Structure formats: C-alpha cells, structure tokens
Amino acid sequence: MTKRKAILTYATVVFGIAIAVYLLYHTFREYSVADIVQSVQAIPTSNMLTALGFSAASYLCLTGFDWTGVRYVGNRLAYPKIALASFLSLSIGQSVGLAGLSSGALRYRYYAHWGMSAEEVTKIVLLSGVTVGLGMAVLSGVVLILNPADAAKVLRLREGAILGIGAASLLAVVGYLALAAFVRAPLKIRKWTFRMPTLRIAIAQTVIGAVNFALVSACLREVMAATADVSYLKAATAFVLANLAILITHAPGGLGVLEATVRHVMGEDASIGSLVAFRVIYFFIPLAIGLPLSLIVEAIFRARKAKLADVESA
C-alpha cells in the first residue's frame, strides 16, 4: 500500500469512528445503563434464541459467498476449509470495519496457506463483494417497491422516485445475470485477467446474497418484535437504509450508524434494548467466537510449518 493510500485509509477509519461515536451518543444519550439493561431484559428468551438462529443461518450463507468465489477461480478446495476461512474473516472483518480490506487480508492468510495465489484470492474477495452488492440490490429492490412510503419519508423523495430506485436495483441484477450468460470476453486490469462468472455461479451469487440479507433483516425484526408490532417488511426497509448509510460513513461495523438509522426509520418501535441485542447477536457474539478461533488456527498453521521445516532439514 502506498503512503498516500495508507493515509487515506487511516483518515477514513478515523472519520468512521468519529461518526460512530457521535451517533452512538446521539442515539443513547437519553438512557442510563440501567435503562438499557432493563430494555434488553424485556426481550423474551424465545425471541433471543430465534434471532440467534437467524444470525447463525446468515453466517452459514456467508460461507456461500466464498464458495462461489473459490469455484469461480476454478479451485476445488473442500467446503469445510472455505467455511472456516469465511467465518473467521467475516466474523472479525464485519466488526472491525472496512470489511473489504480487513476480511480480505484474513482471507489471503488462509487461502494462501492452502496453496492459492494472490490473484486467486483477490478474485475471491472481488466476487464476494459483487455477491454482497447483488444480495443488497435484490432486497433493496423488493422492499423499496413493496414499501416505498417509509423510504420516501427518510430519504425525502417522492414515492415514485423510490419505486424507480427499487426497479433499477432489480434491473441491475438482471443485467448482471445477462452479462454472465452472454459475455465471455475477459476483462484485463493491469496484469490480471477477469472473466464474468458462469450463469450458474451468478445465479448462486444472487440467491445466496439475497437470502443472507433477508436473514439479517429477520434477525433484526425478531428482537424488535418482542416489544412492538413490527412487520418484516418495515424492518427490512430499515436495514436497507441503514446499510446505505453505513456505506457512506464507513463506520466500523456500522457502529452507531446502523442503530441511529434503524431508530430513525422505526421510531419507538426500535427500542434501545432491541438495537443493543441485535448488535450483540449479529456482531459481538461471532467476533467473540472468531477471535480466539483465529488464534487457534494460526497456532496450528505455525506448528505445521515448523514441523515441515524440521522434516525438510532432517
């Protein structure tokens, strides 16, 4: 990374953290720690467990992001290894922020250990990013068309404009699938060559991406529905708009941005306890599992490397 890019990256991180701190303060300033704890405790255990189930299913879907990428580069790496690399990189990357960089670096560590080149890992990360875009485009298109009123109120646009944005999102997905079906000419960027994925992989990307974000929306709705009559469609709309805000601010893990946006869209339906519970369930628990597991995997990698070195020197 050049000095200029490094400075830009650090500046983006600092800006994101500053936005996160401000929005967290703005969102939670009216509540004491006791109020927040009481609000979380008001969520029934059954709702918590169901939300945990949706979160686990989402992380399972996320392994499909990597699976499509690995198959795209023509590698036949076993799924358990793909799932391990995906979970460790995303459980940490989604909380740290700048997921494309942080999770990309972790992915390179694991996939390089299993024999992949830097070009192959870059393509995997790139395709995973495309899968994120496809999934969000599908969910955005559906919720903006079915529920334009809430989005129009938040974005201060006419409902007709919101419907147009929703339709454009779905058309973009259709366009991507069409390119995958008919375009086979390679795209060259410097010394690397990229090709459109096959239609089969493109469809898998679209389905897996859409299902993943639908599950995350279901997780959010579950913790909110414990204390308010919240429809899935409205929760999904809040999630879509929150992700738009996160992309703009680059706050680490969407910290503060997600909470403030959901609160703005949902009003009192989004209790402070539900926002905290969602943050813990979808970000902190996977992070608490991913960090120690990554250390264990790293220790195993180092032990195997040292053993191999001893064998070669004998």
TAJO-V312262 format. One record per run of one state. SS is the DSSP state (H for helix, E for strand, L for the rest). FROM is the first residue (numbers start at 0). TO is the last residue. If there is no record, write none. Layout:
BEGIN
SS;FROM;TO  SS;FROM;TO
END
This chain:
BEGIN
L;0;1  H;2;27  L;28;31  H;32;40  L;41;43  H;44;71  L;72;77  H;78;95  L;96;97  H;98;112  L;113;116  H;117;145  L;146;146  H;147;154  L;155;157  H;158;181  L;182;185  E;186;188  L;189;190  E;191;193  L;194;197  H;198;224  L;225;230  H;231;248  L;249;250  H;251;253  L;254;255  H;256;268  L;269;270  H;271;312  L;313;313
END
